[in-house]
Amino acid sequence: MESAIRARHGTEYRTGQAPDLLTYAASGTTEDWVLKAIPGIFAVCIELRPDIFDHRGFLLPPDEIIPSAEEYFDGLVAMAVELQHKRNR
């Protein structure tokens, strides 16, 4: 997933578990709920551009919206393909 996202526009994203990556408190998220409600389920948290340390926060300039969506889509496709491979093993 990470390499698929990077391949589109060369954007680097940090990967890992949300509590280790986020610089702000984020409890009660969708991932928290689904992991509790459905044990063994797969959950993912993806934070799009800009980088978490960027002064713009979550506010993207219009020219970065489409590239961000393209990266996100490529990452989701890569994740779906990998999950399908694991399911078929």
Secondary structure, 3 states (H helix, E strand, C coil): CHHHHHHHHCCCCCCCCHHHHCCCCCCCCHHHHHHHHCCCCCCCCCCCCCCCCCCCCCCCCHHHHHHHHHHHHHHHHHHHHHHHHHHHC
